[in-house]
Amino acid sequence: MCLTIEDIQKCLDNENAQGAIDVSLRILEEDKNNDKVYYLLGNAYRKLGDWKNAIDNYLQAMELNPCSPAAQAYEMANDILNFFNKDMYNQ
């Protein structure tokens, strides 16, 4: 079965963040250089409240493609964490 970015997006659209993570990780087993998958994987982790993994994946997407929408998502995540949880970075 060939999984695609559309499969990840479909999971996210259906509020199935864990499904999006599973599909993303399977795609990344074959293609570690897909910035779009890392961006969507970051979104899935963010939906689960897993900010560390969300940020890690946004950073990976930005490393592969500095123009990725992950840059904006990364800034948004940092703004949220700075506002709500100043101790998040001290873990």
C-alpha positions in Angstrom: 0.0 0.0 0.0 1.4 3.3 -1.1 0.8 6.1 1.5 0.7 9.7 0.5 0.7 13.2 2.0 -3.1 13.2 1.2 -3.5 10.3 3.5 -1.9 12.3 6.3 -4.0 15.3 5.6 -7.2 13.1 5.5 -6.3 11.8 9.0 -5.8 15.3 10.3 -9.0 16.5 8.7 -10.9 13.7 10.5 -9.3 14.6 13.9 -7.2 11.4 13.8 -3.9 12.8 14.9 -2.5 9.4 15.9 -3.4 8.0 12.4 -1.6 11.0 10.9 1.5 10.2 13.0 1.4 6.5 12.0 1.1 7.3 8.3 3.8 10.0 8.5 6.3 7.7 10.2 5.7 5.0 7.6 6.2 7.5 4.7 9.4 8.8 6.4 10.8 5.3 6.5 11.0 5.5 2.7 11.7 9.2 2.3 13.5 11.0 5.1 13.8 14.2 3.0 10.2 15.1 2.7 9.7 18.5 4.4 5.9 18.4 3.9 5.6 15.1 5.9 7.6 16.6 8.7 5.4 19.7 8.7 2.2 17.6 8.9 3.8 15.3 11.5 4.4 18.4 13.6 0.8 19.4 13.2 -0.3 16.0 14.3 1.8 16.1 17.4 0.6 19.6 18.1 -3.0 18.4 18.0 -2.1 15.8 20.7 -0.5 18.5 22.8 3.0 17.0 22.3 4.8 20.3 21.8 8.3 18.9 21.9 7.7 16.5 19.0 5.7 19.2 17.1 8.6 21.6 17.4 11.2 19.0 16.5 9.4 18.1 13.4 8.8 21.7 12.4 12.5 22.3 12.8 13.3 19.3 10.6 10.9 20.5 7.9 12.6 24.0 8.0 16.0 22.4 7.8 15.0 20.7 4.6 13.1 23.6 3.2 13.5 27.1 4.8 10.3 28.3 2.9 8.2 25.5 4.4 5.0 26.5 6.2 6.6 24.8 9.2 8.4 28.1 9.8 5.2 29.9 10.5 3.9 26.9 12.6 7.1 26.9 14.6 6.8 30.6 15.4 3.1 30.1 16.4 4.0 27.1 18.6 6.8 29.2 20.3 4.4 32.1 20.8 1.8 29.8 22.4 4.4 28.1 24.7 5.9 31.4 25.7 2.4 32.8 26.6 1.0 29.7 28.4 3.9 27.7 29.7 7.2 29.6 30.3 8.6 26.6 32.1 8.3 24.3 29.0 11.8 24.9 28.0 13.2 24.1 31.4 12.3 20.4 31.2 
